[in-house]
């Protein structure tokens, strides 16, 4: 669950960098 | 959820937690006999072996004496490495128990309750559950224990439960002290209410009709405490001495006579015929009384029927060892209910998580679909988990995903 939350955060970060 | 069981004994607490769906990642105790039984019943786990110097001291003194800080220096890092979400355990309660010798705060074993506390506050898992005798609450040790927990930010639920409310036919009162980081006091109470069993089992429910209408358990004290129980009643607390005391004759007490009359059962009195009606003060041979053997006492303590009390290989535990394990154990049905209460609390907490407006730009989801080739289900999952994660960091009012990610970590 925590991992899924982190993944979502990370994807948003990745998108912001793209 | 990863659980570490301290003072695990033969595994009563671990077993219940496992049944409630937790993953036991470590179990610690001083007694090798108990650890062997624990290991035999939790083959996946392999309890942490006792450090050698401790084993030496244990064999020498037959009792763990100095719970000095040296122990903590050794144990805290080891337990910390296991990264438990929950630490559970019943530190030895003999110093405070109404049964047997009572050393109270001055008993060196009372330091073990403090050791539990110091280990827990240092490892600092989100949750802990400590089990003990209710008498602990009146002690100086308990004051220190609760102060330490509060200082490290735990909200506490302090509750005396009766094991018969949780599936064991014993009338055994236990103190549950449960902590959750950052919670308000009493946080687990409503969930402990929810997991209470509707049916309070009696002796007969567990031992079956075949056992007969009477159960004998020699009273601990001289005086008026009875030793006979009807099997449609709940039974007294199973302690390490429950099976003993059948070699010497027993003198009937008035309360025993009332029980015998209520079931109309004949009891042979020394030197009297079969038709003799027993009176208080009569001496009876205790040898043939319905005491319950080790297996039956284990069932009354709510251990499953297939529990292995004699692990293969190694030295078989003596009868006294096993009785001590049963007497000291947290009834598995109680620990299962406590584990279930914790699970319900966590579910309740998740449902409470407020909906945070989805502040992420719609282009993000387009990017997920087009660039990352996510399907709708997966995008929805990212949306949901992202909202929950953002709810956690929302109070910090961060705008950049980079900062949010850092705050989340």
Contacts between the chains, C-beta under 8 A, distances in Angstrom:
chain1	res1	chain2	res2	distance
A	1	B	385	7.9
A	4	B	381	6.7
A	4	B	385	4.4
A	5	B	385	4.5
A	5	B	386	7.5
A	5	B	388	5.7
A	5	B	389	3.9
A	5	B	392	7.9
A	5	B	408	7.2
A	6	B	389	7.0
A	6	B	405	7.9
A	6	B	408	6.4
A	6	B	409	7.5
A	7	B	382	7.4
A	7	B	385	7.1
A	8	B	381	7.8
A	8	B	382	4.6
A	8	B	383	7.7
A	8	B	384	8.0
A	8	B	385	4.1
A	8	B	386	3.6
A	8	B	389	5.8
A	9	B	386	6.5
A	9	B	389	5.0
A	9	B	390	7.7
A	9	B	401	7.1
A	9	B	404	6.0
A	9	B	405	4.7
A	9	B	408	5.1
A	10	B	405	6.2
A	11	B	364	7.9
A	11	B	368	6.8
A	11	B	372	7.5
A	11	B	382	5.9
A	11	B	386	7.6
A	12	B	360	6.0
A	12	B	364	6.3
A	12	B	386	6.2
A	12	B	401	4.1
A	12	B	404	7.2
A	12	B	405	7.6
A	13	B	401	4.3
A	13	B	402	5.6
A	13	B	404	7.6
A	13	B	405	4.7
A	15	B	363	8.0
A	15	B	364	5.1
A	15	B	367	5.2
A	15	B	368	7.8
A	15	B	401	7.3
A	16	B	400	6.8
A	16	B	401	4.3
A	16	B	402	6.7
A	17	B	402	7.9
A	18	B	367	7.0
A	18	B	371	7.5
